[in-house]
Amino acid sequence: MKLPDLRKLPAFAKAQAWGLAVGFALAWLAVDKLHLNFWAMLLGLFASWIGWEFLFARSAPSTRTDIPAMAYGIATGFAFPWIGVALAGLLDYLHP
């Protein structure tokens, strides 16, 4: 299996991947400390990411390389794992 060459990704995708990596690491730490379900966090992460791709990917500034576009990419990447943490917390709250 050949891994994708990350150097060929657009700058927006690199910013989003960086935000996703940092957000995932911090969200994993929060899930561990709060004793929440890791798999529920992953489910929320992937559901929010796929939903964002379907709804907002066409309007994303994916070809731009300016500071606001990079900040938008980092912020969206950082938010996906935390939506997963919110889902894990909600499911833990609803569990009898």
FENWO-V990975 format. One record per residue. RES is the residue in one letter. PHI is phi in radians with two decimals (* if undefined). NEAR is the number of other C-alpha atoms within 10 Angstrom. Layout:
res->RES phi->PHI near->NEAR
res->RES phi->PHI near->NEAR
This chain:
res->M phi->* near->3
res->K phi->-1.75 near->4
res->L phi->-1.38 near->5
res->P phi->-1.20 near->8
res->D phi->-1.44 near->7
res->L phi->-1.20 near->10
res->R phi->-1.23 near->8
res->K phi->-1.57 near->9
res->L phi->-1.25 near->12
res->P phi->-1.14 near->13
res->A phi->-1.09 near->18
res->F phi->-1.11 near->22
res->A phi->-1.16 near->19
res->K phi->-1.15 near->18
res->A phi->-1.13 near->23
res->Q phi->-1.18 near->21
res->A phi->-1.14 near->19
res->W phi->-1.13 near->17
res->G phi->-1.09 near->24
res->L phi->-1.16 near->24
res->A phi->-1.15 near->16
res->V phi->-1.19 near->15
res->G phi->-1.11 near->21
res->F phi->-1.14 near->23
res->A phi->-1.10 near->14
res->L phi->-1.23 near->15
res->A phi->-1.18 near->25
res->W phi->-1.08 near->21
res->L phi->-1.09 near->12
res->A phi->-1.15 near->15
res->V phi->-1.10 near->21
res->D phi->-1.17 near->12
res->K phi->-1.23 near->9
res->L phi->-1.58 near->11
res->H phi->1.00 near->12
res->L phi->-1.70 near->21
res->N phi->-1.39 near->18
res->F phi->-1.11 near->17
res->W phi->-1.21 near->12
res->A phi->-1.16 near->20
res->M phi->-1.10 near->26
res->L phi->-1.12 near->22
res->L phi->-1.07 near->17
res->G phi->-1.12 near->21
res->L phi->-1.06 near->25
res->F phi->-1.19 near->16
res->A phi->-1.14 near->15
res->S phi->-1.21 near->18
res->W phi->-1.14 near->20
res->I phi->-1.15 near->14
res->G phi->-1.08 near->12
res->W phi->-1.11 near->15
res->E phi->-1.08 near->13
res->F phi->-1.25 near->10
res->L phi->-1.62 near->11
res->F phi->-2.10 near->10
res->A phi->-1.14 near->12
res->R phi->-1.22 near->10
res->S phi->-1.61 near->8
res->A phi->-1.25 near->15
res->P phi->-1.41 near->16
res->S phi->-1.28 near->17
res->T phi->-1.76 near->11
res->R phi->-1.52 near->13
res->T phi->-2.22 near->13
res->D phi->-1.40 near->11
res->I phi->-1.09 near->9
res->P phi->-1.09 near->11
res->A phi->-1.18 near->18
res->M phi->-1.20 near->21
res->A phi->-1.13 near->15
res->Y phi->-1.11 near->18
res->G phi->-1.13 near->25
res->I phi->-1.15 near->23
res->A phi->-1.15 near->17
res->T phi->-1.20 near->19
res->G phi->-1.11 near->25
res->F phi->-1.23 near->24
res->A phi->-1.34 near->21
res->F phi->-1.01 near->25
res->P phi->-1.12 near->29
res->W phi->-1.31 near->24
res->I phi->-1.15 near->21
res->G phi->-1.11 near->28
res->V phi->-1.13 near->28
res->A phi->-1.10 near->18
res->L phi->-1.13 near->20
res->A phi->-1.10 near->23
res->G phi->-1.16 near->19
res->L phi->-1.13 near->13
res->L phi->-1.14 near->15
res->D phi->-1.17 near->14
res->Y phi->-1.17 near->10
res->L phi->-1.40 near->8
res->H phi->-1.22 near->7
res->P phi->-1.20 near->5
